[in-house]
């Protein structure tokens, strides 16, 4: 049995939106997702005080055959084509270990 190739969808959204991205991914065919907390590099000033925007980075390991469908769903349903909503992209993976296919 040949194992399927995998890709990694990385989605970076504002704090509090990562769970929605995971839900969208699940409805589009993904089976998991990991949310990592981070900070953006753009510093906004509020009353002269710098504010670093908090972000959520969603990692979705997905079979190659489902990657584009899941990415398209994330872009559409999380409104990533609108300004300041986030960014998503796919990375091809050469090797993956630790995945149990049943």
Long-range contacts (C-beta under 8 A, 24 or more apart in sequence): 3-99, 3-101, 4-63, 4-64, 4-65, 4-101, 5-63, 5-64, 5-93, 6-61, 6-62, 6-63, 6-64, 6-93, 6-96, 6-99, 7-61, 7-62, 7-63, 7-64, 7-67, 7-90, 7-91, 7-92, 7-93, 8-59, 8-60, 8-61, 8-62, 8-90, 8-91, 8-93, 9-58, 9-59, 9-60, 9-62, 9-67, 9-70, 9-71, 9-74, 9-88, 9-89, 9-90, 10-57, 10-58, 10-59, 10-60, 10-88, 10-89, 10-90, 10-91, 11-57, 11-58, 11-60, 11-74, 11-78, 11-80, 11-86, 11-87, 11-88, 12-38, 12-55, 12-56, 12-57, 12-58, 12-86, 12-87, 12-88, 13-55, 13-56, 13-58, 13-78, 13-85, 13-86, 14-53, 14-54, 14-55, 14-56, 14-84, 14-85, 14-86, 15-53, 15-54, 15-55, 15-56, 16-56, 17-56, 17-78, 17-86, 18-56, 18-57, 18-58, 20-77, 20-78, 21-56, 21-58, 21-74, 21-78, 22-58, 22-60, 24-73, 24-74, 24-77, 24-78, 25-58, 25-60, 25-62, 25-70, 25-73, 25-74, 27-73, 28-66, 28-69, 28-70, 28-72, 28-73, 28-74, 29-62, 29-66, 29-69, 29-70, 30-60, 30-62, 30-66, 30-70, 32-60, 32-61, 33-58, 33-59, 33-60, 34-58, 34-59, 34-60, 35-59, 61-93, 61-96, 61-99
